[in-house]
Amino acid sequence: MNAKKLVKATNIVGMVAVVLLVYWVFVLILSNVFGLKVFREYITEIFLMSILGIFAVMAGALILNIMLNLTRIAERGQEEESKGGRKTLYLLLAVFPVLAALLFGGNYLTVQKKRQILTQSLERIVKDNLSQINALADYHFDLVYIKKAALILELMSKEDSAFKAATVIVPDTIGNKQVYLAFSADSHLSGIDE
């Protein structure tokens, strides 16, 4: 393979790496700004490692390109490269809306799947714990209810991993003011005797 073809190949590798870097940064910014739940976990670590990989490819292509260009200059003058068409530029720009659509579509599907899992878990919890739910519905503000609610909610949260925490929110009146009180598994009252 002659030097001109190698230079062209390294230019292509370098440009592909730059385009991938731009797309990957666009994906990360879009998913972080809009809170898209497309990726499972460790997105920052994956992003940093892939950026490092892209930079390594770009650096390798740059070094090889410089070496090959110096070789071509030493052998004979450097010829002009042919100009890229506008179609390529438009195609590269058209990828941004496609990436955005894929990210938002993936987010929608992920949210729907999570909603389905939570609904199924809720239906099972209600079916299996009807007496405990009725006990939670029988609200009256006293220490016995608060401890009982905390215990029931703690057991329910341990029963199903889809629910990290459950909270009972009830309307009440304190000093002629309408308020909402929230009781959860963390509603522990210390220093109060029954």
N, C-alpha and C positions, 0 to 999 in steps of 0.2 A: 504494500500500500504506500503510495507516495505521500509526501509531506502535506500537499494541498488537501487531500482527502482526510488525513488525520486532523488537520487544523479544523476542517469543517465539522468533523465528528465531535471534536472537543467543544467547539462552539455550540453544537446542538445539545450536548450533554449539559453544558453550563447554562444554556437558556432554559432547558427543561427543568433543571434544578431551581433556577430563579422563579420560574412560573409556578412550580410546585410549592415553593416557599411562600409566594404571595397568596396562593389559594389556601394553604394551610393556615396562615395567619388570618385570612378572611373567615375561615370556618371557626377558628378559635374565638375571634372577636364576636362573631355573630352568635355563637352558642353561649358565650359568657354574658353579653349584653342583654340578650333576650331570655336567658335562663333556660335554654333548650336542653331537654333531657334526652339527648340522642345517644351519648356515650355513657357507659356504665359508671366507671370510677377511674380515678387516677389520670384524668385528662391532662392535668398540668405536667405530670411526669412523662406521659406519652408525648405530649407536645415538645417538651424540652429535648427528649431523646431523638425525636424525629427531626427537629431543627438541627441538632448536632450532626445527625446523619446527612442531612441535606447540605449543611455547610462543608462537611468532609468531601462530599461529591463535588461541590462547587470548587473547593480549594484544589482538589486533584485535577479537575478539568482545567482550571486556571493555570496551574503549574505546567501541565502538559501542553496547553495551548501556547504559553509563553516560550517554552522550549522549542516547539515545532515552528512557531513564527520566527524565532531567531535563526533556526536552521534554514528556513525559506529565504530570509533576508540575506543570509550569508551566501547562499547558492545563486540567487538571482533576485531581482526586485519583487516586491510584493504586488500581486495583481489585485484588482478590485473584486470584491465579492459581489455576487448578484443580489439585487434588492429583493427583500421579502414582499409578498403581496399584501394587499389590504385585507384579503379574505382571512389570512392567518390571524391578523390583529382582531378582526371582528369575531372570529371563532374563539379566540382566547378571552375576549371580553364577554362573549355570550355565556361562558362557563359560570360567571359570577351569579346570574339569576338562577341558573340550573342548580348550582350548589346551595343557594338560599332556599330554593323550593324543596330540595332533598332534605335539608336540615329541618325546615318547618314541618314537612311531611313526616319525617322520622320522629320529631317531637310529638306530633299529633298522635301517631300510632303508639308511641310509648305511653303517653298520658291515658289513652283509651285502654291499653292493656293493664296499666296500674289501676285504673278505675274499676275494671272488671275484676281484678284480683281482690281489691278492697271490698267490693260489693259482695262477692262470694264469701269472703271471710266474715263480713258483717252478718250476712244471712245465717251462716253456720254458728256464729257466736250467739246470735239472738235465739236460734233454735235450741242450742245446747244449754243456755243459761237464762231461761225464761224467768225462773224464780228470783235469781239475783237481779235481773233487770227490773222486775216488779218491785223489789226491795229498794232499788235506787230511785224508782219513780215515786215511792212513798216518802217524799221529802218533808222533813221538819228539822229546823235548825237546833241541833243539840250535839253534844260530844259523841254520843253513841252513834248517831247517823254518820258523822264525819269519819269516825274510825271504821265503821262498817263499809262506807262507800270507798274509802282508801283501800281496804283489804280486797273488796270485790273487784275494783278496777285494776289493782295490782295482779290479781290472779288472771283476769281476762287478758291483760297485756302480755303475760307470760304464756298464755294459751295459744296465741297466734302471733307469729313474727311479722305479719303484714301490718299490724297495729303496734306502733312503737309506744304509744301512749293514748289513753282514753280519758276524757274529761266529761263530767256531768255539769251542765250549766243550768241553774234554776233561778227564776225570778224571786225576789224577796223584798221586804220592806225593812229598812233600818232607819229609825228616827224620822218617820214620815217621808222617806225618800225611796223611790223605786230603784232597786239595784239588781244586778245579776251576780250571783255567786258561782264560783267554779270550784269543783271538787275533783281531785285526781288522785292517782296512786301516791303522789308526793305530798298529799294534804296531811302531814303529820303535825300534831300540835304538841309541842314540848312544854313541860312545866305546868300543865293544867291537869288537875285530878278530876275524875268523874264525880 
